[in-house]
Structure formats: structure tokens, C-alpha cells
């Protein structure tokens, strides 16, 4: 049954963009999508109730840090450079991942995957199932349990960061990931919270060029196996390695490869236009299978500009619309790091996305919200449980604008279920501690001083009262 559905998905992806039959297929796919998810869950559970394909087939490489992880919910861990020098596949197959694979096969729950265990313990479907249902995870679960696959397997979905060079100073980000934050911390020091937030990690410096060199040596072997290559950062548009990648892809013939890009889009329109032309030409010449853009944003309006310091909503929306004009059939998913202060203006972001769908009907525009875990004083841990009604209002709004034959531009079951998981996580989290509230106040006071602003200029007093900040 699983293989029949898997090949039906391949058939669907080939035909979904055709004018008439594509519209019919999309409606059929929406109707049966959750059934497919449940079938995937059954397939996984035949191996074990903790089995997840992402631990084998998905990988994120932070070359500038010499670190990796297999899922955005997992913390990063170090890559053993000595092992990589002997086997390039060790960029993905680390000791920690191999141990987690053994645990999953034996029905144990790896500690790093606690987000999914919390969701499943409350009776909901977790990303363990959703990720394993993606097109890139099409391999039969049982084939992944072989000794060879456990120890040494090539990823199908690779996310890669070449550099931490970034032009934003997002409130929740890390000086290891954003060069702009690192410069600020070098001047002002870490935030005086209980855990010295944004303290510069004293670890030994990593030779990023050496890691990048190993990756480019790995690329000839890797490229024929990859389903998706996703570039992140830092800000990829500021990385010379991203330019090199575009040059390589413009010459390679990889008709099976889906290219994805995370970007804050806070660069010049000319820079975006040049990159999109190269990508579009590669796609039209059959050198790439597809392209997917992930613009990063956490809410809308002044709230977003506060959280992602350096962001201009005007410039962001102008560049979004530039991308959609240059690439009318563009696949675009808004990459949302959902946190405590995202909730108050989130409706406006959803309304903007619906408006884009109306104005650019050929594009495939989605919303993908992922939960912020750290720091805890900016996570959902900050919110009192009385805020649950705001989550329910958003879920109600999404369901009122649900995808259907009468409302073709609405939110899909996947998009709604993803936000419902965030709500489930929020309601299952213990009430905030006095330490979380105290750290938030300390952070905000220092944030205001470093940016020379006032919190009240961005968030109204009602929100401040709701959070019991004063």
C-alpha cells in the first residue's frame, strides 16, 4: 500500500501544474493528504514507535561551525573532522546520529527528539511522521534498518550553511549564526540574563574553509543521490560559496534535484534578480527539477521589525513580490520562527499570504511555522496560559479560510495541523517560571538600550499588560 501511494505522489507532482487536471488533482490530494500521513505513521510504527526517517535521510551542515543535526528540532553537534578526512560521508553519519538510529530501531526515544515525543504523548501527529511523509523520504522504512544504512547512508535532503555572514540581528539568534550579532556582542558583551544570553561560545575556532573544501570534494558523490539541496545561513545572498554553488548548478545536469533557499531578502533587488535568473535558466534548461524559496519572517508589521532587527517590512514585501513577478510559478513557503511575541500580529501575516495567493495565482505560496525553543524567555514559555485563546483564534481563522473547492487559495490541512501542533506544545508546557519572566525583563531593558528604542514604540501597552511586564 505504501509503495502504491508513494508512486501516486510522484504521478501527482508531475501533473499538478497542468491547467485543468492539475486543479482537480490538487483538490484530491488535499482530501487524502492526512490519510497518507496516517499510512506513513503505520509504516514507521511497524519498525518501532520511535522510528523517524529524518535521522537517516535528512541532514543540516553548518560548515562555518563544523556542526550538524538531522532535524531543526535537534540541537547541533560537532562533526569529527578526523573521521571526515577518512570518509566524506562522516559529514552526515556522525557517532551521535548513528547512536540515535540504533535507539529508534529498538523503540527507544532519543533525548534530542523530545519535541516530537511531547507532541505524540498528547495524542497528536508529530514531525517524526510529517517529515517521514515528505517526497524526499520515499525509501521504505525497513530498508533503513540494515546495518549498512545505520552506519553509512547518503542524505536525500541536505540543508547547508556556508557562512554566518548575516545583515540582521534577530532578537533570538546566536552570535555563532549571525555575524552582525557577534559584532554587537563583542562591543556590549552578552545579555545579563541568568544564562548570559548570546554569550560568545569559547569553543576553538573552526576552519570553515576546510569544512567547505570537504563538502565540495563530497559533492560529486552526493549530487546524484540528493532529492533536495537547501541553502541557509547566515544570509546566503551574502556568501561567496552560494555564488559558487549557482555557478556549479548552471553547469551540472541534475534533473532530479530540487534547490531550496532560505533568505531574509534584505538585499538589493539586483542581487535577487541575478540569482533568480540563473536558477530559472537552470530549471528551464532541465538542469534542475525545481526551486523553492523560503523567505524568513516571524510575524508582521512593527512586531516583525522588532524581532528581526534590521528588517524592513516594506523592503521585504517589495522583494517578495519581485520574486513572484520574475518567477510566476515560484514555490514559496514563509519560514516562520514562531515565538512568544509572534502571536500578537500573526493574523496580519496570514492575511498578507492570502493576498499574495490572490494576486499571484500561478505561484505555490505556503506558510510553515516552526517553534522557537531557545532562549526560553522568548519562547512560548513566556506566555501565560490565558493566551491560549489567541492561538485558538488563529486556528479558527485558518479553518475559516481552509482550502476547498470553493476556496482554492485557503490554508491546507498540513498548514493548519502544523499550527495546531504549536498550540498543543504551548498548552502542554508548564506555566512560566519567575526566572523566565525576570530574564525577559532584563533582556528587553538591555535590548532597548542597545538599539536606542522603547518597547512601547513597537508593542502597545495592552500587550505589555497581558504579559505582566509592568
C-alpha positions as CSV (number, residue, x, y, z in Angstrom):
1,X,0.0,0.0,0.0
2,X,2.8,2.4,0.9
3,X,4.6,2.0,-2.4
4,X,1.3,2.5,-4.4
5,X,0.7,5.8,-2.6
6,X,4.4,6.8,-3.0
7,X,4.2,6.3,-6.8
8,X,0.9,8.1,-6.8
9,X,2.6,11.1,-5.3
10,X,5.3,11.0,-8.0
11,X,2.5,11.0,-10.6
12,X,0.8,13.9,-8.8
13,X,3.9,16.0,-8.7
14,X,4.4,15.6,-12.5
15,X,0.9,16.6,-13.3
16,X,-0.2,19.1,-10.7
17,X,0.9,22.2,-12.6
18,X,-1.2,21.3,-15.7
19,X,-4.1,23.9,-16.1
20,X,-7.2,21.7,-15.6
21,X,-6.2,18.3,-14.4
22,X,-3.7,19.9,-12.0
23,X,-6.5,21.8,-10.3
24,X,-8.5,18.6,-9.9
25,X,-5.5,16.7,-8.6
26,X,-4.7,19.3,-6.0
27,X,-8.2,19.1,-4.5
28,X,-8.0,15.3,-4.5
29,X,-4.5,15.4,-2.9
30,X,-5.8,17.8,-0.2
31,X,-8.6,15.5,0.6
32,X,-6.5,12.4,1.0
33,X,-3.3,14.0,2.4
34,X,-3.9,13.2,6.0
35,X,-4.8,9.6,5.1
36,X,-1.3,9.4,3.6
37,X,0.2,10.8,6.8
38,X,-1.6,8.1,8.8
39,X,-0.4,5.4,6.5
40,X,3.2,6.7,6.9
41,X,2.7,6.5,10.7
42,X,1.7,2.9,10.4
43,X,4.8,2.2,8.2
44,X,7.1,3.8,10.8
45,X,5.5,2.0,13.7
46,X,6.0,-1.4,12.1
47,X,9.7,-0.7,12.7
48,X,9.2,0.9,16.1
49,X,7.1,3.6,17.7
50,X,10.0,6.0,17.8
51,X,11.3,5.4,14.2
52,X,11.9,8.5,12.1
53,X,13.3,8.6,8.5
54,X,14.8,12.0,9.0
55,X,17.5,10.6,11.3
56,X,18.8,8.7,8.2
57,X,17.8,10.8,5.2
58,X,17.9,14.4,6.4
59,X,20.9,16.5,7.4
60,X,21.8,20.1,8.1
61,X,25.5,21.1,7.8
62,X,26.8,24.3,9.4
63,X,30.2,24.3,7.7
64,X,31.2,27.6,9.4
65,X,30.7,25.8,12.8
66,X,31.8,22.3,11.9
67,X,28.4,21.0,13.2
68,X,25.4,19.1,12.1
69,X,22.0,17.9,13.1
70,X,19.3,15.8,11.4
71,X,16.2,17.9,12.2
72,X,15.5,21.5,13.0
73,X,14.2,20.4,16.4
74,X,17.5,18.8,17.4
75,X,20.5,20.7,18.8
76,X,23.6,20.9,16.7
77,X,26.6,18.7,17.5
78,X,30.2,18.6,16.3
79,X,31.4,16.8,13.2
80,X,34.6,14.7,13.7
81,X,37.0,16.2,11.2
82,X,39.4,13.3,11.6
83,X,36.7,10.8,10.5
84,X,35.7,13.1,7.6
85,X,39.3,13.1,6.4
86,X,39.0,9.3,6.0
87,X,35.3,9.1,4.9
88,X,33.5,12.1,3.5
89,X,30.1,10.5,4.4
90,X,31.1,11.3,8.0
91,X,29.9,14.8,7.4
92,X,26.4,13.3,7.8
93,X,26.9,10.0,9.6
94,X,28.2,11.1,13.0
95,X,28.5,9.0,16.1
96,X,25.6,10.8,17.7
97,X,23.3,10.2,14.7
98,X,24.3,6.5,14.5
99,X,23.5,6.0,18.2
100,X,20.1,7.7,17.8
101,X,19.3,5.4,14.8
102,X,20.1,2.3,17.0
103,X,17.8,3.7,19.7
104,X,15.0,4.3,17.3
105,X,15.1,0.9,15.8
106,X,14.9,-0.6,19.3
107,X,11.9,1.6,20.2
108,X,13.9,4.0,22.4
109,X,13.3,7.7,22.3
110,X,16.5,9.8,21.6
111,X,16.7,12.7,24.0
112,X,17.3,15.2,21.3
113,X,13.9,14.4,19.7
114,X,11.9,15.4,22.8
115,X,9.8,17.9,20.8
116,X,8.1,15.1,18.9
117,X,7.7,12.9,22.0
118,X,5.9,15.7,23.8
119,X,3.5,16.1,20.8
120,X,2.9,12.4,20.5
121,X,2.3,11.9,24.2
122,X,-0.6,14.4,23.8
123,X,-2.2,12.3,21.1
124,X,-1.1,14.4,18.1
125,X,0.9,13.6,15.0
126,X,4.4,14.9,15.3
127,X,7.1,15.9,12.8
128,X,8.5,12.4,13.1
129,X,5.5,11.4,10.9
130,X,5.2,14.6,8.8
131,X,8.9,14.6,7.8
132,X,8.8,10.9,7.0
133,X,5.9,11.6,4.7
134,X,7.8,14.1,2.5
135,X,8.7,13.2,-1.0
136,X,12.4,13.0,-0.2
137,X,11.7,10.3,2.4
138,X,10.3,7.8,0.0
139,X,12.6,5.0,0.8
140,X,10.9,2.0,2.6
141,X,11.4,2.3,6.3
142,X,12.6,-1.3,6.7
143,X,15.4,-0.8,4.2
144,X,16.8,1.8,6.5
145,X,17.2,-0.7,9.3
146,X,20.0,-2.6,7.6
147,X,23.5,-2.5,9.4
148,X,24.9,-0.6,6.3
149,X,22.2,2.0,6.3
150,X,22.5,2.6,10.1
151,X,26.3,3.3,9.8
152,X,26.7,4.9,6.4
153,X,24.0,6.4,4.3
154,X,23.8,9.4,2.0
155,X,21.1,12.0,2.8
156,X,18.3,12.7,0.5
157,X,17.6,16.1,2.0
158,X,20.6,18.3,2.8
159,X,20.4,21.8,4.3
160,X,23.7,23.6,4.2
161,X,25.1,26.8,5.7
162,X,28.4,28.0,4.2
163,X,28.8,31.2,6.3
164,X,27.4,33.1,9.3
165,X,27.6,36.3,7.4
166,X,24.2,38.0,8.1
167,X,22.8,41.5,7.9
168,X,20.1,41.1,10.6
169,X,20.3,40.9,14.4
170,X,17.2,38.8,15.3
171,X,16.3,39.0,18.9
172,X,16.5,35.3,19.5
173,X,19.5,34.4,17.3
174,X,23.0,33.2,18.1
175,X,26.4,35.0,17.5
176,X,27.6,31.8,16.0
177,X,24.9,32.0,13.3
178,X,24.8,35.8,12.7
179,X,28.0,37.8,12.2
180,X,26.0,41.0,12.9
181,X,25.0,39.8,16.4
182,X,28.6,38.7,17.0
183,X,29.9,42.2,16.3
184,X,27.3,43.6,18.7
185,X,28.2,41.2,21.5
186,X,31.9,41.9,21.0
187,X,31.1,45.5,21.8
188,X,28.5,45.2,24.5
189,X,29.0,41.7,25.9
190,X,26.3,39.1,26.4
191,X,22.9,40.0,27.8
192,X,22.9,39.9,31.6
193,X,20.2,37.2,31.8
194,X,20.6,34.2,34.1
195,X,22.4,32.3,31.4
196,X,24.3,35.2,29.8
197,X,22.2,35.1,26.6
198,X,24.2,35.5,23.4
199,X,27.5,34.8,25.1
200,X,30.1,34.1,22.5
201,X,30.9,30.4,22.7
202,X,34.5,29.9,23.9
203,X,35.0,26.8,21.7
204,X,38.0,26.5,19.5
205,X,37.7,28.3,16.1
206,X,36.7,26.1,13.2
207,X,38.4,26.2,9.9
208,X,35.3,26.9,7.8
209,X,37.2,26.7,4.5
210,X,38.5,23.3,5.4
211,X,34.9,22.0,6.0
212,X,33.8,23.7,2.8
213,X,36.6,22.0,1.0
214,X,35.5,18.6,2.2
215,X,31.9,19.4,1.1
216,X,33.0,20.3,-2.4
217,X,35.0,17.0,-2.5
218,X,31.9,15.2,-1.4
219,X,29.6,16.9,-3.9
220,X,30.4,14.7,-7.0
221,X,29.3,11.6,-4.9
222,X,26.4,13.3,-3.2
223,X,24.7,15.2,-6.0
224,X,23.4,12.1,-7.8
225,X,21.7,10.9,-4.6
226,X,20.2,14.2,-3.3
227,X,16.5,14.9,-3.7
228,X,16.7,18.4,-2.1
229,X,19.6,20.8,-1.5
230,X,18.5,23.7,0.7
231,X,20.9,26.6,1.3
232,X,20.7,28.5,4.6
233,X,22.9,30.8,6.7
234,X,23.6,33.4,7.9
235,X,22.2,35.1,4.8
236,X,23.1,33.0,1.7
237,X,22.9,36.0,-0.6
238,X,26.0,37.4,1.2
239,X,28.0,34.2,0.8
240,X,30.6,33.8,-2.0
241,X,30.1,30.0,-1.7
242,X,26.4,30.5,-2.7
243,X,27.6,32.3,-5.8
244,X,29.9,29.3,-6.5
245,X,27.0,26.9,-6.0
246,X,24.9,28.8,-8.5
247,X,27.8,28.6,-11.0
248,X,28.2,24.9,-10.4
249,X,24.5,24.2,-10.8
250,X,24.4,26.2,-14.0
251,X,26.8,23.7,-15.5
252,X,25.7,20.5,-13.8
253,X,22.9,18.4,-15.2
254,X,20.8,17.4,-12.2
255,X,17.2,17.0,-13.4
256,X,16.3,15.1,-10.2
257,X,17.5,17.9,-7.8
258,X,15.2,20.3,-6.0
259,X,17.0,23.5,-4.9
260,X,15.7,25.5,-1.9
261,X,16.9,28.7,-0.4
262,X,16.3,30.3,3.0
263,X,16.7,34.1,2.9
264,X,15.7,37.2,4.8
265,X,15.5,39.1,1.5
266,X,17.2,42.1,3.0
267,X,19.5,42.5,0.0
268,X,19.3,44.6,-3.2
269,X,16.7,43.7,-5.8
270,X,19.5,43.4,-8.4
271,X,21.2,40.7,-6.3
272,X,18.0,38.7,-6.0
273,X,17.2,39.2,-9.7
274,X,20.6,38.0,-10.8
275,X,20.4,34.8,-8.7
276,X,16.8,34.0,-9.7
277,X,17.7,34.4,-13.4
278,X,20.5,31.8,-13.1
279,X,18.2,29.5,-11.2
280,X,15.3,29.9,-13.6
281,X,17.5,29.3,-16.6
282,X,18.8,26.1,-15.0
283,X,15.3,25.0,-14.3
284,X,14.1,25.8,-17.9
285,X,17.1,24.0,-19.4
286,X,16.3,20.9,-17.4
287,X,19.4,21.2,-15.2
288,X,17.3,21.4,-12.0
289,X,14.0,19.8,-11.2
290,X,12.5,22.6,-9.2
291,X,13.3,25.7,-7.0
292,X,11.7,26.6,-3.6
293,X,12.2,29.9,-1.8
294,X,11.8,30.2,2.0
295,X,11.6,33.8,3.0
296,X,12.1,34.2,6.7
297,X,9.7,36.2,8.8
298,X,8.2,35.7,12.3
299,X,5.1,37.9,12.3
300,X,4.1,41.1,10.6
301,X,4.4,44.9,10.8
302,X,6.4,46.6,13.6
303,X,6.4,43.4,15.6
304,X,8.4,41.7,12.9
305,X,10.8,44.6,12.6
306,X,11.4,44.5,16.3
307,X,12.1,40.8,16.5
308,X,14.2,40.6,13.3
309,X,16.3,43.8,13.9
310,X,17.3,45.3,10.6
311,X,14.2,44.0,8.8
312,X,12.1,46.5,6.8
313,X,8.6,45.1,6.1
314,X,8.4,47.5,3.1
315,X,11.6,46.2,1.5
316,X,10.8,42.6,2.4
317,X,7.3,42.7,0.7
318,X,8.8,44.5,-2.3
319,X,11.4,41.8,-2.8
320,X,8.8,39.1,-2.2
321,X,6.7,40.5,-5.0
322,X,9.8,40.9,-7.2
323,X,10.5,37.2,-6.8
324,X,6.9,36.3,-7.8
325,X,7.0,38.5,-10.8
326,X,10.3,37.2,-12.0
327,X,9.2,33.6,-11.3
328,X,5.4,33.4,-11.7
329,X,5.3,29.7,-10.8
330,X,7.6,30.1,-7.9
331,X,7.2,27.7,-4.9
332,X,7.4,29.9,-1.8
333,X,7.0,28.9,1.9
334,X,7.2,31.6,4.5
335,X,9.7,30.3,7.1
336,X,8.3,31.4,10.5
337,X,10.2,31.0,13.7
338,X,7.2,31.2,16.0
339,X,7.8,32.6,19.4
340,X,6.0,34.4,22.2
341,X,5.9,37.8,20.5
342,X,4.8,36.4,17.2
343,X,1.3,35.7,18.4
344,X,0.0,39.3,18.6
345,X,0.3,40.3,14.9
346,X,0.2,36.8,13.3
347,X,-3.2,37.4,11.7
348,X,-1.8,40.2,9.6
349,X,0.9,37.8,8.2
350,X,-1.7,35.2,7.3
351,X,-3.8,37.9,5.6
352,X,-0.8,39.0,3.6
353,X,-0.1,35.5,2.5
354,X,-3.7,35.1,1.4
355,X,-3.5,38.4,-0.5
356,X,-0.3,37.2,-2.3
357,X,-2.1,34.0,-3.3
358,X,-4.9,36.1,-4.9
359,X,-2.5,38.3,-6.8
360,X,-0.1,35.6,-7.9
361,X,-2.4,32.6,-8.6
362,X,0.3,30.6,-10.5
363,X,2.7,30.5,-7.6
364,X,2.5,28.0,-4.8
365,X,2.7,30.0,-1.6
366,X,2.6,28.3,1.8
367,X,3.1,29.1,5.4
368,X,5.4,27.0,7.6
369,X,5.6,27.8,11.3
370,X,8.3,26.2,13.4
371,X,8.5,26.5,17.2
372,X,11.3,28.6,18.8
373,X,12.8,26.5,21.6
374,X,15.6,28.8,22.8
375,X,16.0,31.2,24.6
376,X,13.2,30.2,26.9
377,X,12.3,33.8,27.8
378,X,11.4,34.5,24.1
379,X,9.7,31.1,23.6
380,X,6.1,30.2,24.3
381,X,7.2,29.6,27.9
382,X,6.9,33.3,28.4
383,X,3.1,33.4,27.7
384,X,0.5,32.9,30.4
385,X,-1.9,30.1,29.6
386,X,-4.7,32.7,29.3
387,X,-3.1,33.5,25.9
388,X,-4.3,30.1,24.6
389,X,-7.4,31.9,23.3
390,X,-5.2,33.8,20.8
391,X,-3.9,30.5,19.4
392,X,-7.5,29.3,19.1
393,X,-8.4,32.5,17.3
394,X,-5.6,31.9,14.7
395,X,-6.6,28.3,14.3
396,X,-10.2,29.4,13.8
397,X,-9.1,32.0,11.2
398,X,-7.1,29.3,9.3
399,X,-10.1,26.9,9.3
400,X,-12.5,29.6,8.1
401,X,-10.1,30.1,5.2
402,X,-9.5,26.4,4.6
403,X,-8.5,25.1,1.2
404,X,-11.6,23.7,-0.5
405,X,-13.3,23.6,-3.9
406,X,-15.0,26.8,-3.1
407,X,-11.9,28.5,-1.6
408,X,-8.9,27.4,-3.7
409,X,-6.5,29.8,-2.1
410,X,-7.1,28.7,1.5
411,X,-4.9,27.0,4.1
412,X,-4.2,23.3,3.7
413,X,-4.7,20.6,6.3
414,X,-0.9,20.4,6.6
415,X,-0.6,24.2,7.4
416,X,-3.4,24.1,9.9
417,X,-2.1,20.9,11.6
418,X,1.3,22.4,11.8
419,X,0.0,25.4,13.8
420,X,-2.2,23.1,15.9
421,X,1.0,21.3,17.0
422,X,2.4,24.6,18.2
423,X,-0.8,25.2,20.2
424,X,-0.5,21.6,21.6
425,X,3.1,22.3,22.6
426,X,2.1,25.6,24.3
427,X,-0.7,24.1,26.3
428,X,1.4,21.1,27.4
429,X,4.3,23.4,28.6
430,X,4.4,24.1,32.4
431,X,3.4,27.6,33.5
432,X,6.2,30.1,33.1
433,X,8.6,30.4,36.0
434,X,9.6,33.7,37.7
435,X,13.0,33.2,36.2
436,X,11.6,33.2,32.6
437,X,9.7,36.4,33.3
438,X,12.7,38.0,35.0
439,X,15.0,37.1,32.2
440,X,12.6,38.6,29.7
441,X,12.5,41.9,31.5
442,X,16.3,42.0,31.8
443,X,16.7,41.2,28.1
444,X,14.2,43.8,27.0
445,X,15.7,46.5,29.1
446,X,19.1,45.8,27.6
447,X,17.7,45.4,24.1
448,X,16.1,48.8,24.3
449,X,19.4,50.4,25.4
450,X,21.5,48.7,22.7
451,X,19.0,49.6,19.9
452,X,18.1,53.0,21.4
453,X,14.4,52.3,21.2
454,X,11.4,51.8,23.5
455,X,9.4,48.5,23.7
456,X,6.2,50.6,23.8
457,X,7.1,52.0,20.3
458,X,6.6,48.6,18.9
459,X,4.1,46.8,21.1
460,X,1.1,48.5,22.6
461,X,0.5,48.8,26.4
462,X,-2.3,46.2,26.3
463,X,0.2,43.5,25.2
464,X,2.7,44.6,27.9
465,X,-0.1,44.3,30.5
466,X,-1.1,40.9,29.1
467,X,2.5,39.7,29.6
468,X,2.5,41.2,33.1
469,X,5.7,43.0,32.3
470,X,4.9,46.1,34.3
